[in-house]
Amino acid sequence: MQGISIVITVLNEEKNIRDLMVSLVPQEQPLEIIVVDSLSNDKTPKILKEYAEKYDFVNFYEKKTTRGGGRNYGVSKSQYNYIAFIDGDAIAGDQWVSNLRALTEKYDIVAGKSISTGNMRYAMERFRLYYEEFEVTSPSSNLMYSKKLFENLGGFDESFVTAEDIDLNIRAVKAGSRHTICNNCIVYTKTRETFKEFKKQAYWNGYGRKQLKEKYGNTLKLSHQLSIKEMLSPVYIARNYYGLKGYMHCMIRKNKK
């Protein structure tokens, strides 16, 4: 069917999920919202059930799963021909869906623009990985795929602990997909609020980079847009340190198998 299915995976997003749903419900129809909750132990399920009962285009599922696995499950429940991914702690811009929809005839993949909000102390330019001139690090917090392409690729690789979106993008480019960047397709994403959350994110980013290295070797071109001042900042150095720990941990785990 012609339309957009929004797929979200969540775990303990009580403090964020209502803001996301408020931003999604008024978006341009036809659309459906599919939320897969990985058995949260806070009020996330209660809030989502309220929305599912109030709106017939909101569907809520509970399934213990990884982020990639949850998204695959959500897509399997979808009815429309395009799938838009967004995170549980994000907020969609007013015209997010309509701007994505305007590009569905020409492209198989649309990567939107993410704007950071919250504690900017831990906000940094992300490392960008390119494959055949497309930024495959375009995050799945603001990413749309044609359902046909997604299914042909086999969905997200559930063996990835993180970076499953980068892996999917690489496979899509390899398959000859039509892709573009949409700067008008805006999603507001929240930075990590505490140093503990920041270092955890950096650690798993490093872990994911090692998984990518194992799968693709040296075929990826790494590029970034950081100034010397940013590269010498304490936050940047800390991110590299904890990212390296994650990278090494992944390598040690693989060697033990």
N, C-alpha and C positions, 0 to 999 in steps of 0.2 A: 504493500500500500504506500501511497505517496504521503510523506510526512517525516517528522523527526522524533526519534525515541531518545530521550535523555536518560543515560544510565549512570548511576551513582553507587559507589560502595562506601559504607560507613562503619565505624566502630567507635562507640562512646563519643558522639558529637553533640551531646545535649546542649552545650552552650552555643553551638554554631548552626545546627540543622534548621532551626526555624527561620533564621535570616536567609538561608539558601532557598528554602521552599517559598518564602514570601517573594523572592526575586524571580522564581521560576513559574509560579502559577499564572501570572498575567501574560506570559510570553505568547507570541503569535501561534495560533492553531493552524493546521492540525499538529498536535504533539502529544506525547505521553511521557510521563515521568516514572522511571523504574528505579526503586531504591532497594539495594540488597544490604541488609544489616548482618554483620558477622557476629551476632549474638551479643550485642551491647549489654552492659550491666548497669547502665544509667537510664535516664528518661528518654533516650533517643527513640526506642520503639514506640513508646506511648505517643510522642509527638507525631511520628510518622503515621501511626494508625489513625490519628485524628484527621490528617490530610487525606489519607486513602478513603476514609469514610465520607468526607465532605466533597471530594472531587473524583469523578469517575475516571479521569485520565491519570490518576496517581495510583501506582501499584507498588505494594510493599511486600518484600520477601525477607524471611529470616533464614540464614544459612551460614554455618561456620565455614569460612573460606579465606583465601588470600585475596589481595586486591585484584590481581589479574584474574583469578578464578571467579571472584564475585562479578567482575565485569563480563566475563564470558557467560556466566549464568544469566545475568541481566539481559544480555543481547539475545540469548536463547528464548527469552520471554517476550521479546519486542515484536511489534507488528509492522513498523514502518521501514522504509527503504534507506534511511540515513540514521546513523547513531552518533549522538553527541555525548562526550564524556565531560564530567565536571566533578570536583571534589566536594566532600561534605562540609568543609570549612571555608568554602568560597562563596562568592555572591556574583550572580550573573548581571551583566549590564542590561539596561532596559530593552535594547534592540538586539540582544545576543542571538536569539533564535532567528529572527527575521533576516539579520545580516548573514548568518550561516546559510539560511535557506536560499538566499539570492545566488549562492555559488554552487548549488547542488547540480545544476545542469552541466557545468563545465569541469568539475573536479571530483575526484574520488576521496581526497583528503583535504581538509581545511584546518590549519593551525591558527588559533586566535591569539589575541594579545592579552597577556596577563599583567595586571598592575598590582604591585605589592601594597598592602596596607598593614597597620598595626605597629608593632615595635620595630622601627626601622634600624635599630642598632644592629640587628642580625640580618638585615636585607643586603644582599650582594648580587652583582651580576652573575648569572649562572655560567658555568663552562658550556660552551656550545660545540657539539659534535656534528660534523657534516658528512653526508654521504651523497656523492654526485650532486653537490651544491645545494642540497636540501638540509635544513637544520633538523636532524633526527632527534635532537633533544627537546623539540617542541613538546611540552608536557601534556599528559592526558587530563590535566585539570581544565583544559580548554582545547579540545580536539574533536573533530568530526570525521567519521569514516562512512563511506557507502557500506551498507550492510553486505552487499554482494562481495566487495573486496575483503571485508573483515572475515567473512566466512570462508572465502577462498584461501586466505592466509592461515586459517585454523585458529584465529583469535589470538589472545595473549598467550605467550609461553609461560605456563604455570610453574615451571621449574625456577623462574627468576624470583628472587626474594624482593628485589626492587629493580628499577630500570626496565621493567617489562614493556613500558610504553616506547622507550628508545628502540628496543629490539623489534617491536611491531613496526615502527616507522622504517627501520632499515629494511625489513623484509618487504614492506610495501613499495619502497623505492626500487628495490631489486626487481620487483614484479612489474615495473613499468607504470606505476600508478600516476595519475594526473594530480598534482598537489600544488597548494598555494598557501600564502600567509595572508590573513585577514586582520588588518589593524583596527578595523571597526567592530570586530567580533570580540568584545571586551568582557573579561572576567576579572573580578577583584579577588586576589588571593592573600591570605594572611601569613605574615612572617612568623617564625617561631618566637614565642613570648619570653622564654627563659633560656639561659645558657645550656641547661640540661637538655631541653628539646632541640636546640641548635646543634649540639654535638652529636646527638642521636641521629639527626637527619644527615649530618656530614658523614658519620660512620656508615650508614646504610647506602649513601650515595657512592662511597668508596667501594663498598661490597658489590654494588651493582656494576660499577666500572670493571671490576675484575671478572664478573660473569660475562660481560660483553667482550672483554679481551679474550677469554677462553673460547668464545663462540666465533669471533670475527678476526682475531689476530690484529694485524697492523693495517687493515683496510680502511680504518676510519681516520679522518683528518680532524685534529683537535684545534680549536681556535677560541679565542676569548677577546673581550673588548675592555679589559681592565687597564687602568692607568698604573704607573709605577707606584704612585701613592697608595692606591687601593691594594696592590699586591704586597705592599709592606705593612699593611694595617694588621693589628692584632686579630681581628675577626677573620681575615683571609688566612693568616698563618694557622689559626686554630682550626679552621675548616679543612685545610690541607692535612694537618696533623691527625685529626680524627678520621678523615677520609682515608688516609694511608693505613690507619689501624683496621678499618673495615676491609680495605683491599687485601691486607696481609692475612686477616682472619679468614676470608674467603679462600685464599690460596692454601692456607694450612688445612682447612677443612677438606678441600679437594684432594690434597696429598695424602690425607689419612684414609680416604676411601679406597 
